[in-house]
Amino acid sequence: GTGAHQLSHDGQDAENPTQTADGRYIVYSSGNLAKNGIWRMRADGSEPTRLVPGTFFLPDVSPDGRYVAYALTNTAEDRNELYVAEVESGREVFHTWLPPSGYQAVVQPGRPRWMPDGRSLVFVSLDARRGGILCAQEFRPGENTDATRRDLVTLGGEAEVESFGV
């Protein structure tokens, strides 16, 4: 296309933008240490608002535009988590733990994607041998749905998972 222009003024490392279905907002993650977290701005770049402060990344907006799923990888504590917050308020409505990774760059546990109906999340995780897998888990705000987690695809120990689509 033509007429491209800068929307974010993060200073560095604004990444993984995802837009709400109605086109009102763009949600992205910031790796700028002074501004780290999950951010929302209007589609024209105005009104940047930090929804969730912290070292979170890989946001993905739900099909109805109400929620944003995002991940946390804490290499110092070897923990991986998946969160969901409301796009309007930033209020956390869902959280689940992922298996520790013994951090390895080829498999980055947590990257979330929404199923088209918005009732489940698909995300990267690890199997018992620390090989990459794609899991699905039901999403119900305010509820622990860990018992619904199921493996969808086993990728094998050497598979690199950077991104995927549903």
HUPERA-V502959 format. One record per residue. N is the residue number from 1. BURIAL is # if it has 24 or more other C-alpha atoms within 12 Angstrom, else .. Layout:
N_BURIAL / N_BURIAL
This chain:
1_. / 2_. / 3_. / 4_. / 5_. / 6_. / 7_. / 8_# / 9_. / 10_# / 11_. / 12_. / 13_. / 14_# / 15_# / 16_# / 17_# / 18_# / 19_# / 20_# / 21_. / 22_. / 23_. / 24_. / 25_# / 26_# / 27_# / 28_# / 29_# / 30_# / 31_# / 32_. / 33_. / 34_. / 35_# / 36_# / 37_# / 38_# / 39_# / 40_# / 41_# / 42_# / 43_# / 44_. / 45_# / 46_. / 47_. / 48_# / 49_# / 50_# / 51_# / 52_# / 53_# / 54_. / 55_# / 56_# / 57_# / 58_# / 59_# / 60_# / 61_# / 62_# / 63_# / 64_. / 65_# / 66_# / 67_# / 68_# / 69_# / 70_# / 71_# / 72_# / 73_# / 74_# / 75_. / 76_. / 77_. / 78_. / 79_. / 80_# / 81_# / 82_# / 83_# / 84_# / 85_# / 86_# / 87_# / 88_# / 89_. / 90_# / 91_. / 92_# / 93_# / 94_# / 95_# / 96_# / 97_# / 98_# / 99_# / 100_# / 101_# / 102_# / 103_. / 104_. / 105_. / 106_# / 107_# / 108_# / 109_# / 110_# / 111_# / 112_# / 113_# / 114_# / 115_# / 116_. / 117_. / 118_# / 119_. / 120_# / 121_# / 122_# / 123_# / 124_# / 125_# / 126_# / 127_# / 128_. / 129_. / 130_# / 131_# / 132_# / 133_# / 134_# / 135_# / 136_# / 137_# / 138_# / 139_# / 140_. / 141_# / 142_. / 143_. / 144_. / 145_. / 146_. / 147_. / 148_. / 149_# / 150_. / 151_. / 152_. / 153_. / 154_. / 155_. / 156_. / 157_. / 158_. / 159_. / 160_. / 161_# / 162_. / 163_. / 164_. / 165_. / 166_.
